Amino acid sequence: MKTACSCYRVRSDGTYTTTGDFDMADTTTPYSDVMEQIERDFDGSVERLGEFLKLKSISTDPAHDEDTARCAEFAAQMLRDMGFEAEAVQTPGHPMVVAEHPGANPDAPCVLYYGHYDVQPADPVELWDHEAFDPIVIEGEHGPRIVARGAVDDKGQVMTFMEAFRAFKETRGELPCRVKVILEGEEESGSPSLDPFLEANRERLSADICMVSDTGMWDIETPAITTMLRGMVYVEVTVHGPSSDLHSGMYGGAVVNPINELARLIGMIHDDRGRVTFPGFYDGVTPLDPEVKAQWDGLGFDETGFLGAIGLKEGKGEEGYNALERTWCRPTCDANGIFGGYTGKGAKTVIAAHASAKLSCRLVAGQDPQSVLESIREFFESNVHADCRVELESHGCNPSIAVPTDSKWLVSARGALTDVFGRDALLIGTGGSIP
């Protein structure tokens, strides 16, 4: 008997689609029974995801603290129902869901799955065609789609491995290896509790490999594994000048203006080739692996379309690289905000006593965040006007990650995706940063 299994893909707009069927009899996987169970219970999986999506786990809004706690317990109970030892552990912020299952073979490798159950606010709510936390299924270009807040970031991804656990338990009674799960409730608010929790629970969460379920595919039909995540150094720089705000008529042209000075310094961050000028900024940065570069070159990346979608025509950045490479594997520095002086309605012609800017540096493998932080400090202190003082406040220093392409775990995962999708799984990067 030949069994067909529909392939469903998650999209970046909070939806899923079906892209056709593949023939179970034609697969080489030893897990056909598990995959058939996933197909049989697909409607149940969608229903459980729907219940998960209804919970308003908005971590950034204190008005939804109870909703967020309920969502954590909902996730923990799902895991308990599948035989996991699971609990929602209270932190100074929102609960951390931690679970463990011994699997069929206690000597087998241990896999740790990471995801997050919190979501962004649904604002602006007037742009939604329906209640954001009341999931609906609509017909899209490639088939049915689930639309709701959190369907992709990140409850949909979390449910992919949860439902895989369920199918294994229902067909074989056990999981094939040891499994641990950590789901956080503060990813959308900067993960303030994650680092101390990981440090305090280092042994409890130890594993051979960690699978992060918070990235995407290359396109609707092509599987991909994200092997590169950029790190980040995020700072606020303040340039202090005169001891108080000054009248621009009395002092303008005779003293340093901190706003002008800060703007001048920001303009010095990049040279004519688009490279960052912080001393030692590129220390440790290595060329992209030739195999990965060749694969990226074959993706058919449409830079014109990439820019056109955001109303631009001509890209800008480090010379010698396209937009994909600049965002996936090259370090950058961007000003995220600049402020100082009088910004209210009407006129107030002052020379401000100080001016500030927020800067983010996205880092790649080989860069040391603390060294980059110090290079930023050195740049501003060595270039600022003699009558000014620089204050630098760090809001986070996180390293990047790049999984070696010959990692046995990556080779296995890539092979599994290729088998199931019937096409080569890509190795891709992402410009963002994940805890």
C-alpha positions as CSV (number, residue, x, y, z in Angstrom):
1,M,0.0,0.0,0.0
2,K,1.4,3.4,-1.0
3,T,0.8,6.1,1.5
4,A,1.0,9.8,0.5
5,C,1.9,12.4,3.1
6,S,1.2,16.1,2.5
7,C,4.2,18.4,3.1
8,Y,3.4,21.5,5.0
9,R,5.8,24.5,5.2
10,V,5.8,27.4,7.6
11,R,5.9,30.9,6.1
12,S,7.4,34.1,7.5
13,D,4.0,35.8,7.7
14,G,2.6,33.4,10.4
15,T,1.1,30.8,8.1
16,Y,1.6,27.3,6.9
17,T,1.1,25.9,3.4
18,T,0.9,22.6,1.7
19,T,3.2,22.1,-1.2
20,G,2.0,18.7,-2.4
21,D,2.5,15.1,-1.5
22,F,5.4,12.8,-1.4
23,D,5.1,9.0,-1.5
24,M,6.0,7.3,1.7
25,A,6.9,4.1,-0.2
26,D,9.6,6.0,-2.0
27,T,11.3,7.4,1.0
28,T,14.5,5.7,2.4
29,T,13.8,6.8,6.0
30,P,13.5,4.1,8.7
31,Y,10.8,6.2,10.3
32,S,8.0,5.8,7.8
33,D,5.6,4.6,10.6
34,V,6.3,7.8,12.5
35,M,5.7,10.0,9.5
36,E,2.5,8.2,8.7
37,Q,1.3,8.8,12.3
38,I,2.1,12.5,11.8
39,E,0.0,12.5,8.7
40,R,-2.9,10.7,10.4
41,D,-2.9,13.1,13.3
42,F,-2.3,16.2,11.3
43,D,-5.7,17.7,12.1
44,G,-5.0,17.1,15.8
45,S,-1.7,18.8,15.5
46,V,-3.2,21.9,13.9
47,E,-5.9,21.9,16.6
48,R,-3.3,21.8,19.4
49,L,-1.3,24.6,17.7
50,G,-4.5,26.6,17.6
51,E,-5.0,26.3,21.3
52,F,-1.3,27.3,21.8
53,L,-1.8,30.4,19.6
54,K,-4.9,31.5,21.6
55,L,-2.8,32.2,24.6
56,K,-1.8,35.9,24.7
57,S,1.8,35.4,25.9
58,I,3.0,39.0,25.2
59,S,6.1,39.1,27.4
60,T,6.7,42.9,26.9
61,D,3.3,43.9,28.4
62,P,2.8,43.4,32.1
63,A,-0.9,43.3,31.6
64,H,-0.4,39.9,30.0
65,D,1.8,38.4,32.7
66,E,-0.9,35.9,33.8
67,D,-1.5,35.0,30.1
68,T,2.2,34.4,29.7
69,A,2.3,32.2,32.8
70,R,-0.7,30.2,31.6
71,C,1.1,29.7,28.2
72,A,4.2,28.3,30.0
73,E,2.1,25.8,32.0
74,F,0.2,24.9,28.8
75,A,3.5,24.0,27.1
76,A,4.8,22.1,30.2
77,Q,1.6,20.1,30.4
78,M,1.8,19.1,26.7
79,L,5.3,17.7,27.4
80,R,4.1,15.9,30.6
81,D,1.3,14.3,28.5
82,M,4.0,12.8,26.3
83,G,5.9,11.3,29.3
84,F,8.4,14.1,29.9
85,E,9.4,15.4,33.3
86,A,8.5,19.0,32.8
87,E,7.9,22.1,34.8
88,A,7.5,25.8,34.3
89,V,10.3,27.3,36.5
90,Q,9.8,30.8,37.8
91,T,12.5,33.3,37.0
92,P,12.7,37.0,37.9
93,G,10.8,37.5,34.7
94,H,8.6,35.0,33.0
95,P,8.7,31.2,33.6
96,M,11.2,29.0,31.8
97,V,9.8,25.7,30.6
98,V,12.2,22.8,31.2
99,A,11.6,19.2,30.2
100,E,13.6,16.0,29.9
101,H,12.9,12.5,28.5
102,P,15.3,9.6,28.9
103,G,14.5,8.0,25.5
104,A,14.7,4.4,24.6
105,N,18.5,4.3,25.0
106,P,20.0,6.2,28.0
107,D,23.5,5.9,26.3
108,A,22.3,7.6,23.1
109,P,23.3,11.2,22.4
110,C,21.2,13.9,24.1
111,V,19.4,16.6,22.0
112,L,18.4,19.9,23.5
113,Y,15.6,21.8,21.8
114,Y,15.3,25.6,22.3
115,G,12.3,27.7,21.4
116,H,10.2,30.5,22.9
117,Y,6.5,30.7,23.8
118,D,6.3,34.5,24.1
119,V,5.1,36.6,21.2
120,Q,5.2,40.3,20.1
121,P,2.2,42.5,20.7
122,A,-0.4,42.4,17.9
123,D,-0.2,46.2,17.4
124,P,-1.3,47.9,15.2
125,V,-4.5,45.8,15.7
126,E,-6.4,47.7,13.0
127,L,-4.2,46.1,10.4
128,W,-5.4,42.6,11.3
129,D,-8.4,41.2,9.4
130,H,-9.4,39.2,12.5
131,E,-8.5,38.9,16.2
132,A,-4.8,38.2,16.2
133,F,-5.0,35.5,18.9
134,D,-7.9,33.7,17.3
135,P,-6.2,31.6,14.6
136,I,-7.9,31.1,11.3
137,V,-7.2,29.0,8.3
138,I,-7.3,30.7,4.9
139,E,-6.6,29.5,1.4
140,G,-3.3,30.9,0.1
141,E,-1.5,30.7,-3.2
142,H,0.1,27.3,-2.2
143,G,-2.7,25.9,-0.1
144,P,-4.2,26.4,3.4
145,R,-2.5,28.8,5.8
146,I,-2.8,29.4,9.5
147,V,-2.8,33.1,10.4
148,A,-2.3,34.2,14.0
149,R,0.2,36.1,16.2
150,G,3.0,33.7,17.0
151,A,2.2,31.1,14.3
152,V,5.7,31.4,13.1
153,D,7.6,33.3,15.7
154,D,7.8,30.9,17.5
155,K,4.9,28.7,18.5
156,G,4.6,27.1,15.1
157,Q,8.3,26.0,15.1
158,V,8.0,24.8,18.7
159,M,5.1,22.6,17.7
160,T,7.0,20.9,14.9
161,F,9.3,19.1,17.3
162,M,6.5,18.7,19.9
163,E,4.4,16.8,17.4
164,A,7.4,14.7,16.3
165,F,7.8,13.7,19.9
166,R,4.1,12.8,20.0
167,A,4.3,10.7,16.9
168,F,7.3,8.7,18.1
169,K,5.6,8.0,21.5
170,E,2.4,6.9,19.8
171,T,4.0,4.6,17.3
172,R,7.0,3.3,19.2
173,G,6.3,4.0,22.8
174,E,9.6,5.8,23.3
175,L,11.8,8.5,21.8
176,P,14.9,7.3,19.9
177,C,17.4,9.3,22.0
178,R,17.6,11.4,25.1
179,V,15.8,14.7,24.7
180,K,15.7,17.9,26.7
181,V,13.6,21.0,26.0
182,I,13.9,24.6,27.1
183,L,11.3,27.1,26.2
184,E,11.7,30.7,27.3
185,G,9.1,33.4,27.8
186,E,11.2,36.5,27.3
187,E,12.8,36.1,23.9
188,E,10.8,39.0,22.5
189,S,11.9,41.3,25.4
190,G,15.7,40.6,25.2
191,S,15.9,37.3,27.2
192,P,17.1,39.0,30.5
193,S,16.6,35.8,32.5
194,L,18.1,33.3,30.0
195,D,21.8,33.7,30.7
196,P,21.6,33.5,34.5
197,F,19.2,30.5,34.2
198,L,21.5,28.7,31.8
199,E,24.4,29.3,34.2
200,A,22.5,28.1,37.2
201,N,21.2,25.0,35.4
202,R,24.3,24.1,33.3
203,E,24.3,20.4,34.3
204,R,20.6,20.0,34.0
205,L,20.6,21.4,30.4
206,S,23.8,19.8,29.2
207,A,23.5,18.0,25.9
208,D,25.4,16.8,22.9
209,I,23.7,19.2,20.4
210,C,21.2,22.1,20.6
211,M,18.5,22.6,18.0
212,V,17.2,26.1,17.8
213,S,13.7,26.3,16.4
214,D,13.5,30.0,15.7
215,T,14.8,30.4,12.1
216,G,13.3,29.9,8.7
217,M,13.7,28.2,5.3
218,W,15.1,29.7,2.1
219,D,11.7,29.6,0.4
220,I,8.4,27.8,0.5
221,E,9.7,24.6,-1.0
222,T,13.4,24.5,-0.2
223,P,14.6,23.1,3.2
224,A,17.4,24.9,4.9
225,I,19.5,24.8,8.1
226,T,20.7,28.0,9.5
227,T,24.3,27.5,10.5
228,M,25.3,31.1,11.0
229,L,23.9,33.6,13.5
230,R,25.4,37.0,13.9
231,G,26.3,38.2,17.4
232,M,25.7,41.7,18.6
233,V,27.3,44.5,20.6
234,Y,24.7,47.2,21.4
235,V,25.8,50.5,22.9
236,E,24.6,54.0,23.7
237,V,27.3,56.6,23.1
238,T,26.9,60.1,24.7
239,V,29.1,63.0,23.9
240,H,29.2,65.6,26.7
241,G,30.3,69.2,25.9
242,P,29.5,72.4,27.8
243,S,28.3,72.2,31.3
244,S,24.8,73.3,30.3
245,D,22.7,74.0,27.3
246,L,23.8,77.3,25.7
247,H,22.2,80.0,23.7
248,S,23.1,79.5,20.0
249,G,23.3,83.2,19.4
250,M,25.7,83.9,22.2
251,Y,27.9,80.8,21.7
252,G,27.2,79.4,18.3
253,G,30.3,79.2,16.2
254,A,32.6,79.7,19.2
255,V,32.2,76.4,21.0
256,V,31.9,72.7,20.2
257,N,28.3,71.5,19.6
258,P,27.9,68.0,20.9
259,I,25.2,67.2,18.4
260,N,27.4,68.2,15.5
261,E,30.4,66.4,17.1
262,L,28.5,63.2,17.5
263,A,27.2,63.4,13.9
264,R,30.8,63.9,12.7
265,L,32.0,60.9,14.7
266,I,29.2,58.7,13.3
267,G,30.1,59.8,9.8
268,M,33.7,58.5,10.5
269,I,32.5,54.9,11.4
270,H,32.7,53.8,7.8
271,D,35.4,54.4,5.2
272,D,34.9,55.0,1.5
273,R,34.8,51.2,0.9
274,G,32.0,50.7,3.5
275,R,34.3,49.0,6.0
276,V,34.0,49.8,9.7
277,T,36.9,51.8,11.0
278,F,36.9,50.8,14.7
279,P,40.5,49.6,15.5
280,G,40.8,45.8,15.3
281,F,37.1,45.4,14.3
282,Y,37.9,42.7,11.7
283,D,40.3,40.8,13.9
284,G,39.4,37.1,13.7
285,V,37.1,37.4,10.7
286,T,37.8,34.7,8.1
287,P,36.6,34.3,4.5
288,L,33.4,32.4,3.8
289,D,33.8,28.7,3.2
290,P,34.1,28.2,-0.6
291,E,31.5,25.4,-0.5
292,V,29.0,27.5,1.3
293,K,29.7,30.5,-1.0
294,A,29.2,28.4,-4.1
295,Q,25.8,27.3,-2.6
296,W,24.8,30.8,-1.9
297,D,25.8,31.9,-5.3
298,G,23.4,29.3,-6.7
299,L,20.4,30.4,-4.7
300,G,19.2,32.8,-7.3
301,F,19.1,35.7,-4.8
302,D,17.3,38.7,-6.4
303,E,19.0,41.8,-5.0
304,T,16.8,44.1,-7.0
305,G,13.7,42.5,-5.6
306,F,15.2,42.5,-2.1
307,L,15.7,46.2,-2.3
308,G,12.5,47.0,-4.2
309,A,10.4,45.4,-1.6
310,I,11.5,48.1,0.9
311,G,11.3,51.0,-1.6
312,L,15.0,51.1,-2.5
313,K,17.0,50.8,-5.7
314,E,20.7,50.8,-4.9
315,G,22.3,48.9,-2.1
316,K,25.0,50.2,0.2
317,G,27.6,48.4,2.3
318,E,31.0,46.8,2.3
319,E,32.5,46.7,-1.2
320,G,33.0,43.3,-2.7
321,Y,30.0,41.6,-1.2
322,N,26.3,41.3,-2.2
323,A,23.4,42.0,0.1
324,L,23.1,38.4,1.1
325,E,26.8,38.1,2.1
326,R,26.7,41.5,3.9
327,T,23.8,40.4,6.1
328,W,24.7,36.8,6.6
329,C,28.5,36.6,7.0
330,R,30.0,40.1,7.3
331,P,30.2,42.3,10.4
332,T,28.4,45.6,10.4
333,C,27.8,48.7,12.5
334,D,24.6,50.8,12.3
335,A,23.3,53.8,14.1
336,N,19.8,52.9,15.4
337,G,18.9,56.3,16.9
338,I,20.3,59.7,17.6
339,F,19.0,62.4,19.9
340,G,19.9,65.5,21.8
341,G,19.0,69.1,22.3
342,Y,15.4,70.5,21.8
343,T,13.1,68.2,19.8
344,G,9.7,69.5,20.9
345,K,7.3,71.7,19.0
346,G,8.2,75.3,18.2
347,A,11.7,76.8,18.5
348,K,14.3,76.7,21.2
349,T,17.7,77.6,19.7
350,V,20.1,75.9,22.1
351,I,23.4,74.3,21.8
352,A,22.8,71.1,23.7
353,A,25.1,70.1,26.6
354,H,25.2,66.5,25.3
355,A,24.0,64.3,22.5
356,S,23.5,60.5,22.3
357,A,23.3,57.7,19.8
358,K,22.4,54.1,19.9
359,L,24.7,51.8,17.8
360,S,24.5,48.1,17.0
361,C,27.3,46.1,15.7
362,R,26.4,42.7,14.2
363,L,29.3,40.3,14.6
364,V,30.4,37.2,12.8
365,A,32.4,34.1,13.8
366,G,35.9,34.9,15.0
367,Q,35.0,38.3,16.6
368,D,35.2,38.8,20.3
369,P,32.3,40.9,21.6
370,Q,34.3,42.4,24.5
371,S,37.2,43.3,22.2
372,V,34.7,45.0,19.8
373,L,33.2,46.9,22.7
374,E,36.6,48.2,23.7
375,S,37.4,49.1,20.1
376,I,34.2,51.2,19.9
377,R,35.3,53.0,23.1
378,E,38.8,53.6,21.8
379,F,37.4,55.0,18.5
380,F,35.2,57.6,20.1
381,E,37.6,58.6,22.9
382,S,40.5,59.0,20.5
383,N,38.6,61.0,17.8
384,V,36.3,63.3,19.9
385,H,37.0,67.0,20.3
386,A,39.2,68.0,23.2
387,D,36.4,69.9,24.9
388,C,34.1,66.8,24.9
389,R,33.9,63.8,27.0
390,V,32.6,60.4,25.8
391,E,30.3,58.1,27.9
392,L,29.7,54.6,26.6
393,E,27.0,52.4,28.0
394,S,26.8,48.7,26.9
395,H,23.4,47.1,26.5
396,G,24.6,43.7,25.5
397,C,27.6,41.8,24.1
398,N,26.7,38.5,22.5
399,P,29.0,36.3,20.3
400,S,28.1,35.0,16.9
401,I,27.9,31.3,16.0
402,A,29.0,29.4,12.9
403,V,28.5,25.6,12.8
404,P,31.4,23.8,11.0
405,T,30.1,22.4,7.7
406,D,31.7,19.0,8.5
407,S,30.0,18.6,11.9
408,K,28.6,15.1,12.2
409,W,25.4,16.6,13.6
410,L,24.9,19.0,10.8
411,V,25.7,16.3,8.2
412,S,23.0,14.0,9.7
413,A,20.4,16.8,10.0
414,R,21.0,17.9,6.5
415,G,20.7,14.4,5.2
416,A,17.4,13.9,7.0
417,L,15.9,17.1,5.6
418,T,17.1,16.2,2.1
419,D,15.5,12.8,2.4
420,V,12.1,14.1,3.5
421,F,11.9,17.1,1.1
422,G,13.4,15.3,-1.9
423,R,15.8,18.1,-2.6
424,D,19.1,19.2,-1.1
425,A,18.8,21.1,2.2
426,L,20.6,24.4,2.0
427,L,23.1,25.8,4.6
428,I,22.1,29.4,5.1
429,G,22.8,32.3,7.5
430,T,20.7,35.0,9.1
431,G,21.5,38.6,9.8
432,G,19.8,38.6,13.2
433,S,20.8,37.3,16.6
434,I,19.1,34.7,18.7
435,P,19.8,34.1,22.4
